[in-house]
Amino acid sequence: MKTWTTVSWIALAVASQACFAQTPNAPMSGTPVAGQPAGDAAFVRKAFQINTTELELSKMARNDATNPVVIKFSTQMVRDLSQSNRDLQNIAEKRGIAIPTSLDAEHAALVRKLTMERGSDLHMEYAEDMTMLDQQAIPLYQAEAADSNPDVAAFAQRQLPTLEASEKVAQQITASAGTHRIG
């Protein structure tokens, strides 16, 4: 079973180069609805990139981690991020905002990198990546929660506690892995 999981992730890594790669300055399809603040569209797109990256990383960690703390955290993140992306998709659809259909090159590289890790290295890399992504997301969501249209602001406000909790757990995993490799 573990062999098939490993083979599946290697296949995903190879396929993701084509699926997740996106020309950095490629235009997004679709345009915001007339009168739609450009900041809301940029927020939705950035948030979706971060969420989708965290979701893909969490799926890998959930399937390949050996540490119960990492497995529990990644399982919770898959649930939370799946719901968050559904909410973002609903907001985007309602507001006429085109969301990315693939990860940009920077985020796809994080996913590809994690596919190469195993054991305690996977735990450490996953936790470090989640910490970094949460640290990018939190100020983005804070700004949007304070200065946005009501539906987008409400979404950002609802997500902030989850992002902050995720960052804290990821930092704890990193600290634990740094003092003794958790395997």
Secondary structure as GFF3:
##gff-version 3
##sequence-region A 1 183
A	DSSP	alpha_helix	2	20	.	.	.	ID=ss1
A	DSSP	alpha_helix	38	64	.	.	.	ID=ss2
A	DSSP	alpha_helix	68	95	.	.	.	ID=ss3
A	DSSP	alpha_helix	105	115	.	.	.	ID=ss4
A	DSSP	alpha_helix	119	146	.	.	.	ID=ss5
A	DSSP	alpha_helix	150	179	.	.	.	ID=ss6
###
